[in-house]
Amino acid sequence: MKRHFRIVVCATVGITLTPAPLPALSRDAQPRAAPLILAQAQLPEEEELLRRKKREGAKRDEQRAPRAERPAQRERAERPAAREREAVRRRAAEPEPAITEERQKRRKEREAVKRRAAEPEPAITEERVKRRKEREAVKRRAAEPEPAITEERVKRRKEREAARQRAAEPEPAITEERLKRRKEREAAIRRPENAARLFDSAKEKPLRRRPGGAEPDQPARARAERLPESDAAAQARASTDPVQIGSVISEKGRRIERPRRERPEVPEGAELVREVNNRFIFRTNNTYFIERPREERFIIDAREVYYEELPRSRQREVVVRPDGTRIVTIRNRWGDVVRRVKILPDDREIVLVYVEDDYYDEVLEWRDPGLDLPPLDLDIPVRDYILDAEWVEDPGDYYTFLDQPPVEQVERTYSLDEVRRSARIRDKVRRIDLDIINFEFGSAQIPESEIGKLEGVAGAMQRLLKENPGETFLIEGHTDAVGAEVANLALSDQRAEAVATALTNVFDIPPENMETQGYGEQYLKVETQEPERENRRVAIRRITPLVAPVASSE
């Protein structure tokens, strides 16, 4: 029996074959062709692919169409431009704000800057170049790191503040004791028997006669014909020929390391006795004197210090200050200062000390230049020659006194060491006795309560230095007659240095304008071998006309 199958297409299950009975056919009859029905379902991936093709076709049709036929694309493209045009219309419709004075000022300044930029650059003169270099130097120094404040600077600052506070306090009334002592001194001044010991040169010990040598000639006592009216008048005899002083740094030198603290070379005619606190004590002609290899006060807070070796066994020391000022000192082979110059930042040289090189090249033995001069005999009141600080009522008296010229003619310019060692040369200039500073017995320390007493003389020194930066002052230290002579010499030198240090730290007196020297008990103010406060004193002299030509220092 033959079976026939019918093909049925379902939408969900695909093609299904089911058996179905067929009608009986005759042998002669031909079978009719049954229709074939096919049905196939579409998957989700195929539907998505079909939609994508439709979109791409629509996009291609739109791109082929003219621009005018694409309104959506044109609207999107023109939207930012429309917004910008709308913003411009709104700003144009707003009222213009009033131009304030500040805006007008700024506008004028901008226009002025444009005009200056358009103008041709003027030729740069030498003066402008110099000022530009100075400004650049100032900027470089300002850019340098600030050095750490040392303990010494902190100490000096405290001392200055304490001095200002004491200066602001009212002056205490003069006590009866001070009035009594003043009357006693005034009475002593009127006594003629004291006039013989007025000068330090008259208080010195007699010279010790050398074996086989002759006593030095004793010249007759000289009286001043007429007091010089100025420093220039006092140097008139010594300056018959103009002094030509070359630059202190023009001579070429060889750089060396800092000299060690060695014993200085002893000049002929002198004997080294001992060393005390980095000071060397010599003896010559029955007299002691003290020397220091270097002035340590000069190099405090210095930016740079260097040394150079010069011909004829000389040495040059250069101290560079933070502001660019240079202190140049030349010493001969004995260590004596023969030249000292202050070079300002603008390269201007101020002569502080000057002595002829030829003179020192010929000197091999120390000899007091005062031996060639007669004893000094002045017919002037003592108060015009020696100013006692306790007599001062007005601080301006210090300036008036220090500004006076020497009391006799100056034969030539002397070295600092000649002035320090010769009482007769120092007698040419007047003296201030600062016996208001009370030093304790055996001490060189200045009590803090005593520093303010230096204000009057410090103000006079500042005023003189403002008029002439080349001024030089000698600070002398003295002791009483109690104790060993050599020990007193070292103590007095420390007292002189203490006063000079206080004048620098508290009152800003440049250290290069002050020289210090101790004299121990050689020049007593009160003739006694007992402890005496007035003998423990410090004195000040203006020695500028003795150590530098007036035409160079002024």
C-alpha positions in Angstrom: 0.0 0.0 0.0 1.5 3.3 -1.0 1.4 6.3 1.3 1.4 9.9 0.2 2.7 12.8 2.3 1.5 16.4 2.4 3.8 19.3 3.0 2.5 21.9 5.3 4.4 25.1 6.0 4.0 26.6 9.5 5.2 30.0 10.4 6.5 28.9 13.7 7.9 25.4 13.3 9.2 25.5 9.7 8.4 22.7 7.4 6.4 19.7 8.8 5.8 16.5 7.0 2.5 14.8 7.9 1.0 11.7 6.3 -2.3 12.1 4.6 -4.4 9.6 2.8 -4.6 10.0 -0.9 -7.6 9.3 -3.0 -7.5 6.2 -5.0 -6.3 6.7 -8.5 -7.0 4.7 -11.4 -4.2 3.2 -13.3 -5.0 5.3 -16.2 -5.4 8.6 -14.4 -2.4 10.9 -14.1 -1.7 12.4 -10.7 -2.2 16.1 -10.4 0.7 18.2 -9.2 0.1 19.4 -5.6 1.1 23.0 -4.9 4.3 23.5 -2.8 3.8 26.0 0.0 7.1 27.3 1.6 7.1 29.5 4.7 10.2 30.8 6.5 10.4 32.9 9.8 12.7 36.0 10.1 15.2 36.1 13.0 15.9 39.3 15.2 19.4 39.7 13.7 18.0 39.7 10.2 15.3 42.3 11.2 18.0 44.7 12.7 20.1 44.3 9.5 17.1 45.1 7.4 16.3 48.3 9.4 20.0 49.4 9.2 20.0 49.0 5.4 16.8 51.1 5.2 18.4 53.9 7.3 21.6 53.9 5.2 19.5 54.1 2.0 17.6 57.0 3.4 20.8 58.7 4.3 22.2 58.2 0.8 19.0 59.6 -0.7 19.2 62.6 1.5 22.9 63.3 0.6 22.2 63.0 -3.1 19.4 65.5 -2.7 20.3 69.3 -3.1 21.2 71.3 0.1 18.0 73.2 0.0 16.1 69.9 0.3 17.8 69.1 3.6 16.2 71.4 6.2 17.2 69.5 9.3 20.9 69.6 8.5 20.7 73.3 7.5 19.0 74.2 10.7 21.7 72.4 12.8 24.5 74.2 10.9 23.0 77.6 11.2 22.0 77.3 14.9 25.4 78.6 16.5 25.7 81.5 14.0 22.1 82.5 14.9 22.9 82.5 18.6 26.0 84.7 18.0 24.0 87.2 15.9 21.4 87.3 18.6 24.1 88.0 21.3 25.6 90.8 19.1 22.1 92.4 18.7 21.6 92.3 22.4 24.9 93.9 23.2 24.4 96.6 20.6 21.0 97.3 22.1 22.5 97.9 25.6 23.6 101.5 26.5 27.4 102.2 26.5 28.6 102.5 30.1 30.2 105.8 31.1 34.0 105.8 30.9 35.2 106.4 34.4 38.2 108.6 35.3 40.2 105.6 36.2 39.6 104.0 32.8 40.5 107.3 31.1 43.7 107.5 33.2 44.7 104.0 32.2 44.0 104.6 28.6 46.2 107.7 28.6 49.0 105.8 30.3 48.8 103.1 27.6 48.9 105.7 24.9 51.9 107.4 26.6 53.7 104.1 26.7 53.1 103.5 23.0 54.4 106.9 22.2 57.6 106.4 24.2 58.1 103.0 22.6 57.8 104.6 19.2 60.4 107.3 20.0 64.0 106.6 19.1 66.2 105.4 22.0 68.5 108.3 23.1 72.3 107.7 23.2 73.3 106.3 26.6 75.7 108.7 28.2 78.6 107.7 30.5 76.7 109.1 33.5 73.7 106.9 32.7 75.9 103.8 32.2 77.5 104.5 35.6 74.1 104.9 37.3 72.9 101.7 35.6 75.9 99.8 36.9 75.3 101.1 40.4 71.7 100.0 40.3 72.7 96.6 39.1 75.3 96.3 41.9 72.6 97.2 44.4 70.3 94.6 43.0 73.0 92.0 43.2 73.7 92.8 46.8 70.0 92.7 47.6 69.7 89.3 45.9 72.5 87.9 48.0 71.3 85.9 51.0 71.1 87.8 54.2 73.9 86.6 56.5 72.9 85.1 59.7 72.8 87.5 62.6 75.8 86.6 64.7 76.0 86.9 68.4 78.2 89.9 68.1 75.6 91.8 66.0 72.9 90.8 68.4 75.0 92.1 71.3 75.7 95.4 69.5 72.0 95.9 68.8 71.2 95.4 72.4 73.9 97.9 73.4 72.5 100.5 71.0 69.0 100.1 72.3 70.2 100.4 75.9 72.2 103.5 75.0 69.0 105.1 73.4 67.0 104.3 76.5 69.6 105.9 78.8 69.8 108.9 76.5 66.1 109.4 76.9 66.3 109.4 80.6 66.6 112.9 82.3 70.2 113.9 83.2 70.7 113.4 87.0 71.5 116.5 89.0 75.2 117.2 89.7 75.9 115.8 93.1 77.8 117.7 95.8 80.7 115.4 95.4 81.1 116.2 91.7 80.8 120.0 92.5 83.5 119.6 95.1 85.9 117.8 92.8 85.2 120.4 90.0 86.2 123.3 92.4 89.4 121.4 93.4 90.4 120.9 89.7 89.7 124.5 88.9 91.9 125.6 91.8 94.6 123.2 90.7 94.6 124.7 87.2 95.3 128.1 88.6 98.4 126.9 90.5 101.5 127.5 88.4 103.4 124.6 89.9 101.2 122.1 88.1 101.9 123.7 84.6 105.2 121.8 84.3 103.4 118.5 84.2 100.7 119.6 81.8 102.1 117.6 78.8 102.6 113.9 78.6 106.1 114.5 77.3 107.0 116.2 80.6 105.9 113.1 82.5 108.2 110.6 80.8 111.0 108.9 82.5 114.5 110.2 81.7 116.2 108.4 78.7 118.6 105.7 79.6 122.1 106.4 78.5 123.5 103.7 76.2 127.0 102.4 76.9 129.6 104.5 75.0 126.9 106.9 73.8 126.4 110.6 74.4 123.5 112.2 76.0 121.0 113.6 73.5 121.1 117.3 73.1 118.5 119.2 75.1 117.1 121.9 72.8 115.9 125.1 74.4 112.3 125.4 75.4 110.2 126.7 72.6 107.3 129.1 72.8 104.6 129.1 70.2 104.8 132.2 68.1 101.2 132.0 67.1 98.6 129.3 67.3 97.8 127.8 63.9 94.4 128.9 62.7 93.7 125.7 60.8 95.1 122.2 60.0 96.4 123.6 56.7 98.2 126.4 58.5 99.8 123.9 60.9 101.1 121.9 57.9 102.3 124.9 56.0 106.0 124.3 56.6 105.7 120.6 55.8 103.7 121.1 52.5 106.1 123.4 50.5 105.8 121.0 47.7 102.4 119.5 46.7 102.0 115.9 47.8 101.3 113.6 44.9 99.6 110.5 46.3 99.0 107.7 43.9 96.3 105.0 44.1 96.9 102.6 47.0 95.9 99.7 44.8 97.8 100.6 41.7 100.9 98.7 42.8 100.8 95.0 41.8 101.0 92.5 44.6 101.1 88.7 45.0 98.1 87.2 46.8 99.1 85.3 50.0 97.3 83.4 52.7 96.3 85.3 55.9 99.5 85.9 58.0 99.6 83.8 61.1 99.8 85.5 64.5 103.6 85.5 64.6 105.9 87.7 66.6 106.6 90.8 64.6 110.1 91.6 63.5 111.8 93.6 66.3 113.3 96.9 65.1 116.9 97.8 66.1 117.1 99.5 69.4 114.0 97.7 70.8 113.7 94.6 73.0 110.8 92.2 73.1 109.8 91.7 76.7 106.7 89.4 76.7 103.4 88.5 75.0 100.1 89.2 76.7 96.7 88.4 75.1 98.0 88.5 71.6 99.8 91.8 72.3 103.6 92.2 72.2 105.4 94.4 74.7 108.7 96.0 73.7 111.1 98.1 75.6 113.3 100.9 74.2 115.0 103.8 75.8 113.8 102.8 79.3 110.2 103.0 78.0 107.7 100.2 77.4 105.2 100.2 74.5 102.7 97.6 73.3 101.9 96.5 69.7 99.2 94.3 68.1 100.0 92.4 64.8 96.5 93.1 63.4 93.4 95.2 64.2 90.7 92.6 64.6 88.1 95.4 64.9 88.5 96.1 61.2 87.4 92.7 60.0 84.2 92.2 62.1 81.3 91.7 59.7 83.6 92.0 56.7 82.5 90.4 53.4 86.0 89.5 52.4 89.6 89.9 53.7 92.7 89.2 51.7 96.4 89.9 51.8 99.0 90.7 49.2 102.8 90.8 49.3 104.4 94.0 47.9 108.0 94.8 47.0 110.5 95.9 49.7 109.0 93.4 52.2 105.7 95.3 52.5 102.3 93.8 52.9 98.8 95.0 51.8 95.6 94.1 53.7 92.3 94.6 52.0 89.0 94.5 54.0 85.8 94.5 52.0 82.7 95.7 53.8 79.2 94.4 52.9 78.4 97.7 51.1 81.5 97.4 48.9 83.7 99.8 50.8 87.3 98.7 51.0 89.8 99.5 53.7 93.3 99.1 52.4 96.3 99.1 54.8 100.0 98.9 53.8 102.5 97.9 56.5 106.3 97.9 56.2 108.5 95.1 57.2 108.3 96.1 60.9 104.5 96.0 60.8 104.2 99.8 61.0 101.2 101.3 59.2 102.6 103.6 56.5 99.4 104.0 54.4 95.7 103.5 55.0 93.0 104.4 52.5 89.2 104.0 52.5 87.9 103.3 49.0 84.2 104.0 48.6 81.8 102.0 46.4 82.2 104.7 43.7 86.0 104.1 43.7 86.7 107.4 45.4 89.8 107.1 47.7 89.9 108.8 51.1 93.4 109.0 52.6 93.5 108.2 56.4 97.2 107.7 56.9 100.1 108.6 54.6 103.9 108.7 55.2 106.7 108.9 52.6 108.0 105.5 51.5 111.5 106.8 51.1 111.6 107.9 54.8 110.8 104.4 56.1 113.1 102.7 53.6 116.0 104.5 55.3 114.9 103.9 58.9 116.2 100.8 60.5 116.3 101.8 64.1 113.3 103.2 66.1 114.0 106.7 67.2 111.6 109.1 68.8 111.1 112.0 66.4 110.1 114.2 69.3 113.8 114.2 70.4 114.5 116.7 67.7 111.9 119.2 69.1 112.2 121.5 72.1 109.8 121.1 75.0 106.4 122.5 74.4 105.5 125.7 76.3 102.1 127.2 75.5 100.8 130.4 76.9 97.1 129.3 76.8 94.7 128.2 79.5 94.7 124.6 80.5 91.0 124.2 79.7 91.8 125.2 76.1 94.3 122.3 75.8 92.7 119.6 77.9 89.0 119.1 78.1 87.8 117.2 81.1 84.5 115.4 80.3 83.1 116.2 83.8 83.4 119.9 83.0 81.2 119.6 79.9 77.8 121.2 80.3 76.8 121.2 76.6 77.5 118.1 74.4 78.3 120.6 71.5 81.5 121.5 73.5 83.1 118.2 72.4 82.8 119.1 68.7 84.1 122.7 69.3 87.1 121.3 71.1 88.0 118.5 68.7 87.6 120.7 65.6 90.5 123.0 66.7 93.8 122.7 64.9 97.2 121.6 66.5 98.8 124.0 69.0 102.0 124.2 67.1 103.4 123.6 63.6 103.6 120.1 62.2 107.0 119.4 60.7 105.9 116.5 58.4 103.3 113.7 58.4 104.1 111.0 60.8 103.2 107.3 60.8 100.6 106.0 63.2 103.4 104.2 65.2 105.4 107.4 65.5 102.4 109.2 67.0 101.5 106.3 69.3 105.1 106.0 70.6 106.1 109.7 70.9 104.4 111.7 73.6 106.1 114.9 72.3 104.4 114.4 68.9 101.0 113.7 70.5 101.4 116.9 72.6 100.9 118.9 69.3 97.1 118.2 69.4 94.6 118.7 72.2 93.2 116.0 74.4 89.8 115.0 75.9 89.9 113.1 79.2 86.9 110.8 79.4 87.3 110.3 83.2 83.5 110.0 83.4 83.9 106.3 82.4 84.4 104.4 85.6 86.6 101.3 85.1 86.7 98.8 88.0 90.1 98.1 89.5 91.9 95.6 87.2 89.1 95.5 84.7 88.7 96.6 81.0 85.0 96.1 80.8 82.7 99.1 80.4 79.6 98.7 82.6 76.4 98.9 80.6 75.3 101.9 82.7 78.5 103.8 81.5 78.1 103.4 77.7 75.5 106.2 77.5 78.2 108.6 78.8 80.0 108.3 75.4 77.1 109.8 73.5 78.3 113.4 73.6 81.8 112.7 72.3 80.4 110.2 69.8 78.1 112.8 68.4 81.1 115.2 67.9 83.0 112.4 66.1 80.0 111.7 63.8 79.7 115.4 62.9 83.4 115.7 62.1 83.4 112.5 60.0 80.4 113.8 58.1 82.4 116.9 57.2 85.6 115.0 56.5 85.5 111.1 56.2 89.3 111.1 56.5 89.4 112.0 60.2 91.5 109.8 62.5 91.1 109.7 66.3 93.5 108.2 68.8 91.9 106.4 71.8 94.4 106.3 74.7 94.1 103.9 77.6 95.5 104.6 81.1 95.7 102.9 84.5 96.7 103.9 88.0 100.2 103.0 89.5 99.0 99.9 91.4 100.4 96.6 90.1 103.2 95.6 87.7 104.1 98.0 84.9 103.9 95.5 82.1 100.5 94.2 83.3 99.1 97.7 83.5 100.3 98.4 80.0 98.3 95.4 78.6 95.3 96.4 80.7 95.3 100.0 79.5 95.4 98.8 75.9 92.4 96.6 76.5 90.5 99.6 77.9 91.3 101.7 74.9 90.0 99.0 72.6 86.9 98.5 74.7 86.0 102.2 74.2 86.7 102.1 70.5 84.5 98.9 70.2 81.6 100.6 72.0 81.9 103.7 69.8 81.6 101.4 66.7 78.9 99.0 68.0 76.6 101.5 69.7 77.2 104.8 67.8 78.4 103.5 64.4 81.8 105.2 64.4 83.8 103.4 61.6 86.6 101.4 63.2 89.1 102.5 60.5 88.8 106.1 61.8 90.0 105.1 65.2 93.4 104.0 66.5 93.9 102.6 70.0 97.0 102.5 72.2 97.5 101.7 75.9 100.1 103.6 78.0 99.6 101.9 81.4 100.8 104.0 84.3 103.3 106.2 82.4 101.1 109.3 82.3 99.3 109.6 85.6 96.7 112.4 85.9 96.9 112.4 89.7 100.4 112.0 91.1 99.9 109.1 93.5 101.0 105.5 93.8 97.8 104.6 95.5 94.6 103.4 93.7 93.0 106.4 92.0 89.9 106.3 89.9 90.8 109.4 87.8 94.0 107.6 86.7 91.9 104.7 85.3 90.7 106.7 82.3 90.6 106.9 78.5 91.6 110.0 76.5 90.8 111.0 72.9 92.8 113.1 70.4 92.1 114.1 66.8 95.4 113.2 65.1 94.3 113.8 61.5 96.8 116.7 60.9 99.7 114.5 62.2 99.2 111.5 60.0 97.7 112.7 56.6 98.1 115.7 54.3 95.2 118.0 54.8 94.6 118.5 51.1 94.1 114.7 50.8 92.1 114.1 53.8 89.6 117.0 53.5 
